[in-house]
């Protein structure tokens, strides 16, 4: 007797046909899809995680790996700047000076220290200095700042004096390390990022000023409500890269011993900075260090 199951029993000649055939077809289609996806991924633009692979090469000198010390958000924002001829020449000149025995400050790993402590999206205040301190052990990659244990320079002594008079409760520190400002979003930027021992402003022609102009332009375009504190004629030239519609600019006399008495004392730039920040809905800076 035929049962319903007999209608589904394969007959001779049909055994080679099985339900596995569609599965093979599906597997092949899946493999083709994966190959296509892999090809598209390979052709896709370089992602941020691999941006280091696209950094320019500066040869094999001591400073050739300089960009590896740059904080990622800044490295991405300034990527095009690193590829320009002047920057390549700058690194080559640093390499040449090093090979000739020049004592260059700050140490290589601290040249971009200001950027490391203050990523681009955290920048709220910019204080511009001219170039690093040129005495042994002084420069640490932050304008006006020196490591703990190093004598506080006269300019920073004057900055502390102004803070005592300007900020209620400020107590004059016994050290000159300003990393706490940087960690709150204060970019302590020197216009020139390197110097040679006992040769103030020795690297002013290397190209650093062009680079830091680009840094300020990036902040101007990508940030809002940043307070730029510009002391002295040199720093005030940087104001040309800042939109007063989008940011705040404070100009004044430089705090050096030669000029502080001519208008720096009493400028109240620290309390004014906090007032600007609070007006924009931001937290004020705790200036105590």
C-alpha positions, 0 to 999 in steps of 0.5 A: 500500500502506498502511503503519503511518505512514499510520494517523497521517497527519492527514486533511482536517478534522483539521489544526486539531487539533495536539499544541500544544493541551495545551501551551497548556493547560499554559501557561495553568495555569502562568500562573494558578499564577504569578498565584496565587503573586504574589497570595499573596506580596503578601498575605504579612506583611512580611519582615524585609528590608523591616521599615524600611518599617513603621517609624513616621514622626516628621515631617521634623525633624532627628531624624526619621530616628533609627531608621535608625541603630539596628542591625537586630536591636535595631530588630526586637526594639524595633519595638513600642516605637518605635510607642508615643506616648512614643517619638514624643513623645521624637523630637518633643522632640529636634526641637524642642530642635534647632530652638531651638539646643540643643547635644545630645550625642552626635551623632545618628548615635552615639545608638544606637552601643552597639547598633550595636557590640553586636547583641542576639544578641551581648550577654553583659554590660551596664554601665549608666551614667546619661547621656552626658558633657555636655562637647564631644566627650566623648559617643560613645554608649557609657556611660563611654567617650570618643573617643581624644584626649579626656581620660579622665573621673574615673569611667573613671579609677577603673574603670581603677584597679579593673581594674589591681587585679582583672585580672592583667596589665591595663595602664592605657590612655592613652585612654578609648575602650571600643569593644573591650569593646562588640565582645566583647558588652559593651552599654555602655548609658546609661539616658538616651541624650542630654544637652545641653551643660553640663547633666547629666541634662538629658533625664531626662524625655524618655522615654529611661528608659522606652525603656532599661527596654524594652531591658533587658526584651528582653535579659532575655527573649531572652538567657540568662546575661547579666551585669548590672553595676549601679553606684550606686542609679540603675543598680540600679533596673534590676535589677527588669527582670532575672530572677536565675534566667536572668542574673547581677547585680552591684551596687556603688558608682558609680565616680565620684570622690565615691563610689569610695572607699566600696566601688567599689574592691575590688568585683572586678566584672570578674573576677567577670563573667568567672567567671560567663561561664566557668561558663556555657561562654562566653568571658571578656571581654578587658578590656584596651583 
